[in-house]
């Protein structure tokens, strides 16, 4: 077990940045014994429970609507079942389910861009901590809102999305202030892997909770875990190493000295016109939309797809739904150290490296998805699993790419990037629900064809316009520019 570094312990030796860079020495307190990795681990748990709260409805909705074939007068039934006596089930058709699943993204869209600016002004700690409190509270209240009617659960999810939209831009801010350039892929991989663990956790554990305790407990338990993670944020996570009370002087010097000057901006003036004309930025935004469309389609639609095709119980559904995220988690943990190795050894130029990851990440999804409707069910799940795992590598690479092209404004731009990604999340369930409501069997073909076309388009755009060098408008200047 690694103790927290003591800020009062004198530094051993005189290992400066120059020693680290030229003599090849590793930084002090390396690995999980360093405070930057401890904080990344805490943020990993925060991202895990945050995304779990967002996707919990995707697995909970299976038992929530398991009697949609019955035409009752009201939209809710309290029929008694041996396994869940007195637990309500709802008569929501696929289109209504799509709207309810999308409602979370509608709320996120409203706050992603302004929250990116807010994080830049107030810091990630306050923004993350306060937002996580509210999303956890609203998660606990979800069963109550569902019992009040469709409008109430939609409203609850929209408000929850508004607060959670403020959480996403806080994670790249940690990367900006705490991660030395040669460790960015690894540290950001730790935080980002929470997205994948969240899918595994929410689907598998959520399915088990629903089977053992009934579906409302999915929301109660996930909400309580969120409160615990929030306490860890306020206790141990700080905006930058300069103000952390437990960091050692040697680690503080290593982090601060290794960051380029552009990574520590003074003030918050934003060159909006230059950003709007920047093709590398648009390449990141559009590719993020395409990548998120595919990822969200699988996260939210896979449990329903498996329920339609396999007609499996809630536990098996949860297990099968975790396979793509499990594969992506493995790919990410293998790929992140390799990415840091390639970057530190300058094996490929940064732009070639980013485009290679985009090609490898998006090509499988844009080709294998076309074949999914025409192969056996288990081969189809294998195609989805492999494509999802590769796509995550590209998705994380895009977030690191934002820091490379405009580190001074990465929190603000991360909010815009998440806006594009969340827009995809907002339309995916509605599109899927529309096609499935029209034709439960052939509708899935249209879902896969659209996802494949979008993935291929995003890949081509980034291969043409993507860059990995800091842009002129993102460099430090003495003159002020248009204020946001």
Buried (B, 14 or more C-beta within 10 A) or exposed (E): EEEBBEBEEEEEEEBBBEBBEEEEEEBBBBEEBBBBBBBBBBBBBBBBBBBBBBBBBBBBBBBBBBBBEEEEEEEBEEEEEEEBEEBBBBBBEBBBBBBBBBBBBBBBBBBBBBBBBBBBEEBBBBBBBBBBBBBBBBBBBBBEBBBEBBEBBBBBBBBBBBBBBBBBBBBBBBBBBBBBBBBBBBBBBBBBBBBBBBBBBBBBBBBBBBBEBBBBBBBBBBBEBBBEBBEBBBEBBBBBBEEBEBBBBBBBBBBBEBBEEBBBBEEBBBBBEBBEEBEBBBBBBBBBBBBBBBBBBBBBBBBBBBBBBBEBEBBBBBBBBBBBBBBBBEBBBEBBEEBBEBBEEEEEEBBEBBBBBBBBBBBBBBBBBBEBBEEEEEEBBBBBBBBBBBBBBBBBBBBBBBBBBBBBBBBBBBBBBBBBBBBBBBBBBBBBBBBBBEEEEEBBBBBBBBBBBBBBBBBBBBBEBBBBEBBEBBEEEEEEEEEB
